[in-house]
Amino acid sequence: MIRLLLLALTLVGCTSSPGIIPIGDDTYTIMISGQSGFVPVGGMKADAYKGAEKHCKTLSKSLEEVSFNSDSGFGKFPEVELKFKCV
């Protein structure tokens, strides 16, 4: 029982991201994918915004959201995508 609990806790934090990708003039995208069905979308959303904010701060600019999309459901690994500008 304890092994199952430890396995479940390990799976909860597993995500991947290709990083910040430039898609236009001062416009970028970040996508985060869950590596299991047990990753909460809310945490992935927070990570996307934190990464975008950090990127804009390195440019001495502020974050402006262009769009945010998330996809999850039964039998799917969750994904979030944030498109943003650094202004």
PDB file of N, CA, C and O in Angstrom:
ATOM      1  N   MET A   1       0.820  -1.199   0.000  1.00  0.00           N
ATOM      2  CA  MET A   1       0.000   0.000   0.000  1.00  0.00           C
ATOM      3  C   MET A   1       0.863   1.262   0.000  1.00  0.00           C
ATOM      4  O   MET A   1       0.590   2.206  -0.741  1.00  0.00           O
ATOM      5  N   ILE A   2       1.889   1.273   0.823  1.00  0.00           N
ATOM      6  CA  ILE A   2       2.768   2.438   0.885  1.00  0.00           C
ATOM      7  C   ILE A   2       3.493   2.626  -0.448  1.00  0.00           C
ATOM      8  O   ILE A   2       3.693   3.759  -0.887  1.00  0.00           O
ATOM      9  N   ARG A   3       3.887   1.529  -1.096  1.00  0.00           N
ATOM     10  CA  ARG A   3       4.557   1.642  -2.397  1.00  0.00           C
ATOM     11  C   ARG A   3       3.643   2.280  -3.442  1.00  0.00           C
ATOM     12  O   ARG A   3       4.093   3.095  -4.248  1.00  0.00           O
ATOM     13  N   LEU A   4       2.366   1.911  -3.430  1.00  0.00           N
ATOM     14  CA  LEU A   4       1.421   2.508  -4.372  1.00  0.00           C
ATOM     15  C   LEU A   4       1.266   4.001  -4.119  1.00  0.00           C
ATOM     16  O   LEU A   4       1.202   4.790  -5.062  1.00  0.00           O
ATOM     17  N   LEU A   5       1.207   4.385  -2.871  1.00  0.00           N
ATOM     18  CA  LEU A   5       1.088   5.798  -2.520  1.00  0.00           C
ATOM     19  C   LEU A   5       2.326   6.569  -2.977  1.00  0.00           C
ATOM     20  O   LEU A   5       2.202   7.660  -3.534  1.00  0.00           O
ATOM     21  N   LEU A   6       3.509   6.018  -2.748  1.00  0.00           N
ATOM     22  CA  LEU A   6       4.733   6.679  -3.198  1.00  0.00           C
ATOM     23  C   LEU A   6       4.783   6.792  -4.714  1.00  0.00           C
ATOM     24  O   LEU A   6       5.220   7.815  -5.241  1.00  0.00           O
ATOM     25  N   LEU A   7       4.342   5.759  -5.422  1.00  0.00           N
ATOM     26  CA  LEU A   7       4.301   5.808  -6.879  1.00  0.00           C
ATOM     27  C   LEU A   7       3.342   6.884  -7.351  1.00  0.00           C
ATOM     28  O   LEU A   7       3.660   7.637  -8.271  1.00  0.00           O
ATOM     29  N   ALA A   8       2.179   6.966  -6.738  1.00  0.00           N
ATOM     30  CA  ALA A   8       1.190   7.979  -7.122  1.00  0.00           C
ATOM     31  C   ALA A   8       1.735   9.381  -6.872  1.00  0.00           C
ATOM     32  O   ALA A   8       1.540  10.270  -7.702  1.00  0.00           O
ATOM     33  N   LEU A   9       2.407   9.596  -5.754  1.00  0.00           N
ATOM     34  CA  LEU A   9       2.969  10.910  -5.462  1.00  0.00           C
ATOM     35  C   LEU A   9       4.083  11.270  -6.435  1.00  0.00           C
ATOM     36  O   LEU A   9       4.246  12.438  -6.788  1.00  0.00           O
ATOM     37  N   THR A  10       4.845  10.281  -6.869  1.00  0.00           N
ATOM     38  CA  THR A  10       5.900  10.519  -7.839  1.00  0.00           C
ATOM     39  C   THR A  10       5.319  10.921  -9.188  1.00  0.00           C
ATOM     40  O   THR A  10       5.873  11.798  -9.852  1.00  0.00           O
ATOM     41  N   LEU A  11       4.234  10.312  -9.605  1.00  0.00           N
ATOM     42  CA  LEU A  11       3.628  10.586 -10.903  1.00  0.00           C
ATOM     43  C   LEU A  11       2.974  11.959 -10.975  1.00  0.00           C
ATOM     44  O   LEU A  11       2.869  12.541 -12.054  1.00  0.00           O
ATOM     45  N   VAL A  12       2.536  12.475  -9.839  1.00  0.00           N
ATOM     46  CA  VAL A  12       1.801  13.736  -9.824  1.00  0.00           C
ATOM     47  C   VAL A  12       2.617  14.889 -10.384  1.00  0.00           C
ATOM     48  O   VAL A  12       2.057  15.755 -11.056  1.00  0.00           O
ATOM     49  N   GLY A  13       3.923  14.932 -10.132  1.00  0.00           N
ATOM     50  CA  GLY A  13       4.724  16.075 -10.534  1.00  0.00           C
ATOM     51  C   GLY A  13       5.431  15.936 -11.870  1.00  0.00           C
ATOM     52  O   GLY A  13       6.314  16.741 -12.165  1.00  0.00           O
ATOM     53  N   CYS A  14       5.092  14.968 -12.677  1.00  0.00           N
ATOM     54  CA  CYS A  14       5.834  14.714 -13.910  1.00  0.00           C
ATOM     55  C   CYS A  14       5.263  15.512 -15.083  1.00  0.00           C
ATOM     56  O   CYS A  14       4.164  15.233 -15.562  1.00  0.00           O
ATOM     57  N   THR A  15       6.023  16.504 -15.533  1.00  0.00           N
ATOM     58  CA  THR A  15       5.637  17.297 -16.697  1.00  0.00           C
ATOM     59  C   THR A  15       6.851  17.489 -17.593  1.00  0.00           C
ATOM     60  O   THR A  15       7.992  17.286 -17.179  1.00  0.00           O
ATOM     61  N   SER A  16       6.578  17.885 -18.830  1.00  0.00           N
ATOM     62  CA  SER A  16       7.666  18.229 -19.744  1.00  0.00           C
ATOM     63  C   SER A  16       7.271  19.463 -20.544  1.00  0.00           C
ATOM     64  O   SER A  16       6.092  19.754 -20.742  1.00  0.00           O
ATOM     65  N   SER A  17       8.293  20.173 -20.993  1.00  0.00           N
ATOM     66  CA  SER A  17       8.066  21.380 -21.770  1.00  0.00           C
ATOM     67  C   SER A  17       9.265  21.603 -22.680  1.00  0.00           C
ATOM     68  O   SER A  17      10.407  21.434 -22.254  1.00  0.00           O
ATOM     69  N   PRO A  18       9.013  21.984 -23.937  1.00  0.00           N
ATOM     70  CA  PRO A  18      10.139  22.321 -24.807  1.00  0.00           C
ATOM     71  C   PRO A  18      10.735  23.692 -24.472  1.00  0.00           C
ATOM     72  O   PRO A  18      11.746  24.084 -25.056  1.00  0.00           O
ATOM     73  N   GLY A  19      10.124  24.416 -23.546  1.00  0.00           N
ATOM     74  CA  GLY A  19      10.609  25.736 -23.163  1.00  0.00           C
ATOM     75  C   GLY A  19       9.858  26.848 -23.876  1.00  0.00           C
ATOM     76  O   GLY A  19       8.786  26.635 -24.444  1.00  0.00           O
ATOM     77  N   ILE A  20      10.436  28.024 -23.836  1.00  0.00           N
ATOM     78  CA  ILE A  20       9.841  29.211 -24.458  1.00  0.00           C
ATOM     79  C   ILE A  20      10.198  29.203 -25.949  1.00  0.00           C
ATOM     80  O   ILE A  20      11.366  29.081 -26.318  1.00  0.00           O
ATOM     81  N   ILE A  21       9.183  29.333 -26.788  1.00  0.00           N
ATOM     82  CA  ILE A  21       9.391  29.316 -28.239  1.00  0.00           C
ATOM     83  C   ILE A  21       8.919  30.645 -28.821  1.00  0.00           C
ATOM     84  O   ILE A  21       7.754  31.005 -28.651  1.00  0.00           O
ATOM     85  N   PRO A  22       9.799  31.387 -29.506  1.00  0.00           N
ATOM     86  CA  PRO A  22       9.375  32.636 -30.147  1.00  0.00           C
ATOM     87  C   PRO A  22       8.473  32.340 -31.346  1.00  0.00           C
ATOM     88  O   PRO A  22       8.774  31.462 -32.155  1.00  0.00           O
ATOM     89  N   ILE A  23       7.358  33.085 -31.456  1.00  0.00           N
ATOM     90  CA  ILE A  23       6.431  32.869 -32.577  1.00  0.00           C
ATOM     91  C   ILE A  23       6.131  34.161 -33.340  1.00  0.00           C
ATOM     92  O   ILE A  23       5.313  34.148 -34.260  1.00  0.00           O
ATOM     93  N   GLY A  24       6.771  35.268 -32.981  1.00  0.00           N
ATOM     94  CA  GLY A  24       6.539  36.537 -33.668  1.00  0.00           C
ATOM     95  C   GLY A  24       7.236  37.656 -32.928  1.00  0.00           C
ATOM     96  O   GLY A  24       8.045  37.415 -32.032  1.00  0.00           O
ATOM     97  N   ASP A  25       6.916  38.886 -33.308  1.00  0.00           N
ATOM     98  CA  ASP A  25       7.520  40.059 -32.679  1.00  0.00           C
ATOM     99  C   ASP A  25       7.159  40.121 -31.199  1.00  0.00           C
ATOM    100  O   ASP A  25       6.009  40.378 -30.841  1.00  0.00           O
ATOM    101  N   ASP A  26       8.141  39.885 -30.353  1.00  0.00           N
ATOM    102  CA  ASP A  26       7.950  39.907 -28.895  1.00  0.00           C
ATOM    103  C   ASP A  26       6.829  38.971 -28.440  1.00  0.00           C
ATOM    104  O   ASP A  26       6.272  39.163 -27.359  1.00  0.00           O
ATOM    105  N   THR A  27       6.491  37.963 -29.245  1.00  0.00           N
ATOM    106  CA  THR A  27       5.424  37.022 -28.918  1.00  0.00           C
ATOM    107  C   THR A  27       6.028  35.626 -28.811  1.00  0.00           C
ATOM    108  O   THR A  27       6.861  35.222 -29.623  1.00  0.00           O
ATOM    109  N   TYR A  28       5.583  34.903 -27.785  1.00  0.00           N
ATOM    110  CA  TYR A  28       6.155  33.609 -27.465  1.00  0.00           C
ATOM    111  C   TYR A  28       5.045  32.633 -27.082  1.00  0.00           C
ATOM    112  O   TYR A  28       3.900  33.020 -26.846  1.00  0.00           O
ATOM    113  N   THR A  29       5.420  31.352 -27.029  1.00  0.00           N
ATOM    114  CA  THR A  29       4.508  30.341 -26.525  1.00  0.00           C
ATOM    115  C   THR A  29       5.272  29.405 -25.607  1.00  0.00           C
ATOM    116  O   THR A  29       6.463  29.162 -25.801  1.00  0.00           O
ATOM    117  N   ILE A  30       4.584  28.888 -24.614  1.00  0.00           N
ATOM    118  CA  ILE A  30       5.124  27.850 -23.754  1.00  0.00           C
ATOM    119  C   ILE A  30       4.042  26.787 -23.617  1.00  0.00           C
ATOM    120  O   ILE A  30       2.886  27.102 -23.335  1.00  0.00           O
ATOM    121  N   MET A  31       4.418  25.537 -23.818  1.00  0.00           N
ATOM    122  CA  MET A  31       3.491  24.419 -23.680  1.00  0.00           C
ATOM    123  C   MET A  31       4.050  23.469 -22.635  1.00  0.00           C
ATOM    124  O   MET A  31       5.237  23.144 -22.648  1.00  0.00           O
ATOM    125  N   ILE A  32       3.196  23.033 -21.742  1.00  0.00           N
ATOM    126  CA  ILE A  32       3.584  22.068 -20.718  1.00  0.00           C
ATOM    127  C   ILE A  32       2.654  20.871 -20.837  1.00  0.00           C
ATOM    128  O   ILE A  32       1.433  21.020 -20.885  1.00  0.00           O
ATOM    129  N   SER A  33       3.245  19.684 -20.883  1.00  0.00           N
ATOM    130  CA  SER A  33       2.484  18.437 -21.018  1.00  0.00           C
ATOM    131  C   SER A  33       2.684  17.579 -19.786  1.00  0.00           C
ATOM    132  O   SER A  33       3.801  17.445 -19.286  1.00  0.00           O
ATOM    133  N   GLY A  34       1.601  17.000 -19.298  1.00  0.00           N
ATOM    134  CA  GLY A  34       1.693  16.050 -18.205  1.00  0.00           C
ATOM    135  C   GLY A  34       2.163  14.706 -18.735  1.00  0.00           C
ATOM    136  O   GLY A  34       1.784  14.304 -19.834  1.00  0.00           O
ATOM    137  N   GLN A  35       2.977  14.018 -17.970  1.00  0.00           N
ATOM    138  CA  GLN A  35       3.496  12.722 -18.382  1.00  0.00           C
ATOM    139  C   GLN A  35       2.669  11.575 -17.821  1.00  0.00           C
ATOM    140  O   GLN A  35       3.036  10.406 -17.943  1.00  0.00           O
ATOM    141  N   SER A  36       1.544  11.929 -17.204  1.00  0.00           N
ATOM    142  CA  SER A  36       0.577  10.945 -16.714  1.00  0.00           C
ATOM    143  C   SER A  36      -0.768  11.637 -16.616  1.00  0.00           C
ATOM    144  O   SER A  36      -0.867  12.855 -16.764  1.00  0.00           O
ATOM    145  N   GLY A  37      -1.787  10.860 -16.370  1.00  0.00           N
ATOM    146  CA  GLY A  37      -3.115  11.430 -16.203  1.00  0.00           C
ATOM    147  C   GLY A  37      -3.349  12.005 -14.827  1.00  0.00           C
ATOM    148  O   GLY A  37      -4.437  12.505 -14.541  1.00  0.00           O
ATOM    149  N   PHE A  38      -2.344  11.943 -13.966  1.00  0.00           N
ATOM    150  CA  PHE A  38      -2.498  12.365 -12.573  1.00  0.00           C
ATOM    151  C   PHE A  38      -1.921  13.749 -12.290  1.00  0.00           C
ATOM    152  O   PHE A  38      -1.861  14.166 -11.133  1.00  0.00           O
ATOM    153  N   VAL A  39      -1.503  14.454 -13.314  1.00  0.00           N
ATOM    154  CA  VAL A  39      -0.907  15.778 -13.127  1.00  0.00           C
ATOM    155  C   VAL A  39      -2.018  16.828 -13.141  1.00  0.00           C
ATOM    156  O   VAL A  39      -2.785  16.887 -14.103  1.00  0.00           O
ATOM    157  N   PRO A  40      -2.125  17.663 -12.094  1.00  0.00           N
ATOM    158  CA  PRO A  40      -3.192  18.668 -12.056  1.00  0.00           C
ATOM    159  C   PRO A  40      -2.941  19.819 -13.030  1.00  0.00           C
ATOM    160  O   PRO A  40      -1.843  20.375 -13.074  1.00  0.00           O
ATOM    161  N   VAL A  41      -3.953  20.169 -13.801  1.00  0.00           N
ATOM    162  CA  VAL A  41      -3.843  21.238 -14.787  1.00  0.00           C
ATOM    163  C   VAL A  41      -3.565  22.579 -14.112  1.00  0.00           C
ATOM    164  O   VAL A  41      -2.850  23.412 -14.670  1.00  0.00           O
ATOM    165  N   GLY A  42      -4.109  22.794 -12.941  1.00  0.00           N
ATOM    166  CA  GLY A  42      -3.884  24.066 -12.242  1.00  0.00           C
ATOM    167  C   GLY A  42      -2.420  24.314 -11.957  1.00  0.00           C
ATOM    168  O   GLY A  42      -1.944  25.440 -12.102  1.00  0.00           O
ATOM    169  N   GLY A  43      -1.700  23.287 -11.557  1.00  0.00           N
ATOM    170  CA  GLY A  43      -0.269  23.421 -11.301  1.00  0.00           C
ATOM    171  C   GLY A  43       0.513  23.673 -12.581  1.00  0.00           C
ATOM    172  O   GLY A  43       1.479  24.436 -12.592  1.00  0.00           O
ATOM    173  N   MET A  44       0.084  23.020 -13.664  1.00  0.00           N
ATOM    174  CA  MET A  44       0.740  23.223 -14.954  1.00  0.00           C
ATOM    175  C   MET A  44       0.509  24.647 -15.448  1.00  0.00           C
ATOM    176  O   MET A  44       1.405  25.259 -16.030  1.00  0.00           O
ATOM    177  N   LYS A  45      -0.688  25.172 -15.218  1.00  0.00           N
ATOM    178  CA  LYS A  45      -1.003  26.552 -15.612  1.00  0.00           C
ATOM    179  C   LYS A  45      -0.111  27.526 -14.850  1.00  0.00           C
ATOM    180  O   LYS A  45       0.439  28.462 -15.431  1.00  0.00           O
ATOM    181  N   ALA A  46       0.026  27.302 -13.559  1.00  0.00           N
ATOM    182  CA  ALA A  46       0.884  28.166 -12.741  1.00  0.00           C
ATOM    183  C   ALA A  46       2.333  28.109 -13.229  1.00  0.00           C
ATOM    184  O   ALA A  46       3.009  29.136 -13.289  1.00  0.00           O
ATOM    185  N   ASP A  47       2.808  26.918 -13.574  1.00  0.00           N
ATOM    186  CA  ASP A  47       4.175  26.774 -14.079  1.00  0.00           C
ATOM    187  C   ASP A  47       4.371  27.517 -15.396  1.00  0.00           C
ATOM    188  O   ASP A  47       5.420  28.122 -15.618  1.00  0.00           O
ATOM    189  N   ALA A  48       3.364  27.476 -16.271  1.00  0.00           N
ATOM    190  CA  ALA A  48       3.452  28.179 -17.556  1.00  0.00           C
ATOM    191  C   ALA A  48       3.563  29.694 -17.327  1.00  0.00           C
ATOM    192  O   ALA A  48       4.391  30.360 -17.948  1.00  0.00           O
ATOM    193  N   TYR A  49       2.736  30.223 -16.445  1.00  0.00           N
ATOM    194  CA  TYR A  49       2.790  31.660 -16.161  1.00  0.00           C
ATOM    195  C   TYR A  49       4.098  32.057 -15.484  1.00  0.00           C
ATOM    196  O   TYR A  49       4.648  33.119 -15.776  1.00  0.00           O
ATOM    197  N   LYS A  50       4.600  31.214 -14.584  1.00  0.00           N
ATOM    198  CA  LYS A  50       5.873  31.503 -13.924  1.00  0.00           C
ATOM    199  C   LYS A  50       7.008  31.535 -14.937  1.00  0.00           C
ATOM    200  O   LYS A  50       7.859  32.423 -14.894  1.00  0.00           O
ATOM    201  N   GLY A  51       7.020  30.559 -15.857  1.00  0.00           N
ATOM    202  CA  GLY A  51       8.059  30.524 -16.890  1.00  0.00           C
ATOM    203  C   GLY A  51       7.994  31.726 -17.812  1.00  0.00           C
ATOM    204  O   GLY A  51       9.023  32.296 -18.174  1.00  0.00           O
ATOM    205  N   ALA A  52       6.772  32.114 -18.193  1.00  0.00           N
ATOM    206  CA  ALA A  52       6.590  33.279 -19.074  1.00  0.00           C
ATOM    207  C   ALA A  52       7.018  34.560 -18.365  1.00  0.00           C
ATOM    208  O   ALA A  52       7.698  35.400 -18.954  1.00  0.00           O
ATOM    209  N   GLU A  53       6.628  34.708 -17.122  1.00  0.00           N
ATOM    210  CA  GLU A  53       6.991  35.898 -16.341  1.00  0.00           C
ATOM    211  C   GLU A  53       8.507  35.997 -16.199  1.00  0.00           C
ATOM    212  O   GLU A  53       9.079  37.076 -16.349  1.00  0.00           O
ATOM    213  N   LYS A  54       9.149  34.880 -15.911  1.00  0.00           N
ATOM    214  CA  LYS A  54      10.612  34.861 -15.767  1.00  0.00           C
ATOM    215  C   LYS A  54      11.288  35.267 -17.081  1.00  0.00           C
ATOM    216  O   LYS A  54      12.258  36.025 -17.081  1.00  0.00           O
ATOM    217  N   HIS A  55      10.763  34.752 -18.201  1.00  0.00           N
ATOM    218  CA  HIS A  55      11.338  35.088 -19.508  1.00  0.00           C
ATOM    219  C   HIS A  55      11.225  36.588 -19.790  1.00  0.00           C
ATOM    220  O   HIS A  55      12.187  37.218 -20.229  1.00  0.00           O
ATOM    221  N   CYS A  56      10.058  37.146 -19.538  1.00  0.00           N
ATOM    222  CA  CYS A  56       9.863  38.574 -19.794  1.00  0.00           C
ATOM    223  C   CYS A  56      10.733  39.424 -18.873  1.00  0.00           C
ATOM    224  O   CYS A  56      11.244  40.463 -19.290  1.00  0.00           O
ATOM    225  N   LYS A  57      10.905  38.990 -17.621  1.00  0.00           N
ATOM    226  CA  LYS A  57      11.753  39.748 -16.700  1.00  0.00           C
ATOM    227  C   LYS A  57      13.199  39.766 -17.165  1.00  0.00           C
ATOM    228  O   LYS A  57      13.897  40.760 -16.962  1.00  0.00           O
ATOM    229  N   THR A  58      13.669  38.674 -17.794  1.00  0.00           N
ATOM    230  CA  THR A  58      15.047  38.663 -18.304  1.00  0.00           C
ATOM    231  C   THR A  58      15.220  39.673 -19.434  1.00  0.00           C
ATOM    232  O   THR A  58      16.335  40.111 -19.716  1.00  0.00           O
ATOM    233  N   LEU A  59      14.113  40.041 -20.079  1.00  0.00           N
ATOM    234  CA  LEU A  59      14.140  41.043 -21.146  1.00  0.00           C
ATOM    235  C   LEU A  59      13.807  42.438 -20.619  1.00  0.00           C
ATOM    236  O   LEU A  59      13.701  43.394 -21.386  1.00  0.00           O
ATOM    237  N   SER A  60      13.643  42.540 -19.291  1.00  0.00           N
ATOM    238  CA  SER A  60      13.233  43.792 -18.631  1.00  0.00           C
ATOM    239  C   SER A  60      11.895  44.288 -19.177  1.00  0.00           C
ATOM    240  O   SER A  60      11.691  45.486 -19.374  1.00  0.00           O
ATOM    241  N   LYS A  61      10.997  43.347 -19.413  1.00  0.00           N
ATOM    242  CA  LYS A  61       9.662  43.675 -19.911  1.00  0.00           C
ATOM    243  C   LYS A  61       8.610  42.992 -19.040  1.00  0.00           C
ATOM    244  O   LYS A  61       8.938  42.203 -18.154  1.00  0.00           O
ATOM    245  N   SER A  62       7.343  43.309 -19.307  1.00  0.00           N
ATOM    246  CA  SER A  62       6.226  42.737 -18.556  1.00  0.00           C
ATOM    247  C   SER A  62       5.465  41.737 -19.414  1.00  0.00           C
ATOM    248  O   SER A  62       5.447  41.837 -20.641  1.00  0.00           O
ATOM    249  N   LEU A  63       4.844  40.784 -18.757  1.00  0.00           N
ATOM    250  CA  LEU A  63       4.058  39.738 -19.412  1.00  0.00           C
ATOM    251  C   LEU A  63       2.681  40.254 -19.797  1.00  0.00           C
ATOM    252  O   LEU A  63       2.009  40.898 -18.992  1.00  0.00           O
ATOM    253  N   GLU A  64       2.262  39.975 -21.017  1.00  0.00           N
ATOM    254  CA  GLU A  64       0.905  40.256 -21.472  1.00  0.00           C
ATOM    255  C   GLU A  64       0.370  38.981 -22.127  1.00  0.00           C
ATOM    256  O   GLU A  64       0.925  38.516 -23.123  1.00  0.00           O
ATOM    257  N   GLU A  65      -0.696  38.419 -21.578  1.00  0.00           N
ATOM    258  CA  GLU A  65      -1.280  37.182 -22.117  1.00  0.00           C
ATOM    259  C   GLU A  65      -1.935  37.450 -23.467  1.00  0.00           C
ATOM    260  O   GLU A  65      -2.665  38.428 -23.631  1.00  0.00           O
ATOM    261  N   VAL A  66      -1.666  36.570 -24.434  1.00  0.00           N
ATOM    262  CA  VAL A  66      -2.342  36.607 -25.725  1.00  0.00           C
ATOM    263  C   VAL A  66      -3.477  35.592 -25.702  1.00  0.00           C
ATOM    264  O   VAL A  66      -4.610  35.913 -26.060  1.00  0.00           O
ATOM    265  N   SER A  67      -3.171  34.360 -25.279  1.00  0.00           N
ATOM    266  CA  SER A  67      -4.212  33.333 -25.144  1.00  0.00           C
ATOM    267  C   SER A  67      -3.717  32.224 -24.224  1.00  0.00           C
ATOM    268  O   SER A  67      -2.514  32.023 -24.055  1.00  0.00           O
ATOM    269  N   PHE A  68      -4.666  31.515 -23.638  1.00  0.00           N
ATOM    270  CA  PHE A  68      -4.350  30.361 -22.796  1.00  0.00           C
ATOM    271  C   PHE A  68      -5.318  29.242 -23.151  1.00  0.00           C
ATOM    272  O   PHE A  68      -6.527  29.460 -23.228  1.00  0.00           O
ATOM    273  N   ASN A  69      -4.785  28.049 -23.364  1.00  0.00           N
ATOM    274  CA  ASN A  69      -5.612  26.877 -23.656  1.00  0.00           C
ATOM    275  C   ASN A  69      -5.152  25.712 -22.811  1.00  0.00           C
ATOM    276  O   ASN A  69      -3.962  25.565 -22.531  1.00  0.00           O
ATOM    277  N   SER A  70      -6.100  24.883 -22.404  1.00  0.00           N
ATOM    278  CA  SER A  70      -5.751  23.652 -21.697  1.00  0.00           C
ATOM    279  C   SER A  70      -6.613  22.522 -22.253  1.00  0.00           C
ATOM    280  O   SER A  70      -7.727  22.734 -22.733  1.00  0.00           O
ATOM    281  N   ASP A  71      -6.064  21.332 -22.171  1.00  0.00           N
ATOM    282  CA  ASP A  71      -6.763  20.154 -22.665  1.00  0.00           C
ATOM    283  C   ASP A  71      -6.482  19.007 -21.705  1.00  0.00           C
ATOM    284  O   ASP A  71      -5.327  18.696 -21.414  1.00  0.00           O
ATOM    285  N   SER A  72      -7.536  18.389 -21.223  1.00  0.00           N
ATOM    286  CA  SER A  72      -7.398  17.233 -20.346  1.00  0.00           C
ATOM    287  C   SER A  72      -8.703  16.456 -20.409  1.00  0.00           C
ATOM    288  O   SER A  72      -9.702  16.938 -20.941  1.00  0.00           O
ATOM    289  N   GLY A  73      -8.682  15.288 -19.876  1.00  0.00           N
ATOM    290  CA  GLY A  73      -9.881  14.470 -19.855  1.00  0.00           C
ATOM    291  C   GLY A  73      -9.527  13.012 -19.689  1.00  0.00           C
ATOM    292  O   GLY A  73      -8.353  12.645 -19.640  1.00  0.00           O
ATOM    293  N   PHE A  74     -10.538  12.197 -19.606  1.00  0.00           N
ATOM    294  CA  PHE A  74     -10.324  10.768 -19.396  1.00  0.00           C
ATOM    295  C   PHE A  74      -9.512  10.178 -20.547  1.00  0.00           C
ATOM    296  O   PHE A  74      -9.856  10.356 -21.716  1.00  0.00           O
ATOM    297  N   GLY A  75      -8.447   9.486 -20.209  1.00  0.00           N
ATOM    298  CA  GLY A  75      -7.620   8.832 -21.220  1.00  0.00           C
ATOM    299  C   GLY A  75      -6.618   9.743 -21.900  1.00  0.00           C
ATOM    300  O   GLY A  75      -5.928   9.315 -22.824  1.00  0.00           O
ATOM    301  N   LYS A  76      -6.522  11.009 -21.458  1.00  0.00           N
ATOM    302  CA  LYS A  76      -5.587  11.973 -22.053  1.00  0.00           C
ATOM    303  C   LYS A  76      -4.586  12.428 -21.001  1.00  0.00           C
ATOM    304  O   LYS A  76      -4.903  12.524 -19.815  1.00  0.00           O
ATOM    305  N   PHE A  77      -3.383  12.702 -21.457  1.00  0.00           N
ATOM    306  CA  PHE A  77      -2.434  13.384 -20.595  1.00  0.00           C
ATOM    307  C   PHE A  77      -2.722  14.875 -20.731  1.00  0.00           C
ATOM    308  O   PHE A  77      -2.890  15.361 -21.850  1.00  0.00           O
ATOM    309  N   PRO A  78      -2.785  15.612 -19.630  1.00  0.00           N
ATOM    310  CA  PRO A  78      -3.136  17.035 -19.706  1.00  0.00           C
ATOM    311  C   PRO A  78      -2.051  17.866 -20.375  1.00  0.00           C
ATOM    312  O   PRO A  78      -0.864  17.543 -20.312  1.00  0.00           O
ATOM    313  N   GLU A  79      -2.489  18.948 -21.018  1.00  0.00           N
ATOM    314  CA  GLU A  79      -1.586  19.904 -21.662  1.00  0.00           C
ATOM    315  C   GLU A  79      -2.098  21.313 -21.420  1.00  0.00           C
ATOM    316  O   GLU A  79      -3.305  21.542 -21.350  1.00  0.00           O
ATOM    317  N   VAL A  80      -1.181  22.245 -21.293  1.00  0.00           N
ATOM    318  CA  VAL A  80      -1.537  23.667 -21.246  1.00  0.00           C
ATOM    319  C   VAL A  80      -0.635  24.396 -22.235  1.00  0.00           C
ATOM    320  O   VAL A  80       0.520  24.019 -22.433  1.00  0.00           O
ATOM    321  N   GLU A  81      -1.171  25.440 -22.850  1.00  0.00           N
ATOM    322  CA  GLU A  81      -0.388  26.267 -23.749  1.00  0.00           C
ATOM    323  C   GLU A  81      -0.708  27.729 -23.473  1.00  0.00           C
ATOM    324  O   GLU A  81      -1.870  28.136 -23.468  1.00  0.00           O
ATOM    325  N   LEU A  82       0.330  28.503 -23.247  1.00  0.00           N
ATOM    326  CA  LEU A  82       0.201  29.935 -22.995  1.00  0.00           C
ATOM    327  C   LEU A  82       0.935  30.676 -24.111  1.00  0.00           C
ATOM    328  O   LEU A  82       2.130  30.471 -24.321  1.00  0.00           O
ATOM    329  N   LYS A  83       0.211  31.536 -24.820  1.00  0.00           N
ATOM    330  CA  LYS A  83       0.831  32.445 -25.783  1.00  0.00           C
ATOM    331  C   LYS A  83       0.865  33.813 -25.106  1.00  0.00           C
ATOM    332  O   LYS A  83      -0.121  34.255 -24.517  1.00  0.00           O
ATOM    333  N   PHE A  84       2.021  34.475 -25.202  1.00  0.00           N
ATOM    334  CA  PHE A  84       2.175  35.741 -24.501  1.00  0.00           C
ATOM    335  C   PHE A  84       3.140  36.667 -25.222  1.00  0.00           C
ATOM    336  O   PHE A  84       3.920  36.256 -26.081  1.00  0.00           O
ATOM    337  N   LYS A  85       3.054  37.924 -24.837  1.00  0.00           N
ATOM    338  CA  LYS A  85       3.960  38.952 -25.336  1.00  0.00           C
ATOM    339  C   LYS A  85       4.761  39.493 -24.168  1.00  0.00           C
ATOM    340  O   LYS A  85       4.307  39.484 -23.024  1.00  0.00           O
ATOM    341  N   CYS A  86       5.950  39.961 -24.475  1.00  0.00           N
ATOM    342  CA  CYS A  86       6.760  40.681 -23.505  1.00  0.00           C
ATOM    343  C   CYS A  86       6.751  42.134 -23.951  1.00  0.00           C
ATOM    344  O   CYS A  86       7.329  42.478 -24.982  1.00  0.00           O
ATOM    345  N   VAL A  87       6.094  42.985 -23.171  1.00  0.00           N
ATOM    346  CA  VAL A  87       5.930  44.395 -23.541  1.00  0.00           C
ATOM    347  C   VAL A  87       6.551  45.321 -22.506  1.00  0.00           C
ATOM    348  O   VAL A  87       6.503  46.541 -22.661  1.00  0.00           O
TER     349      VAL A  87
END
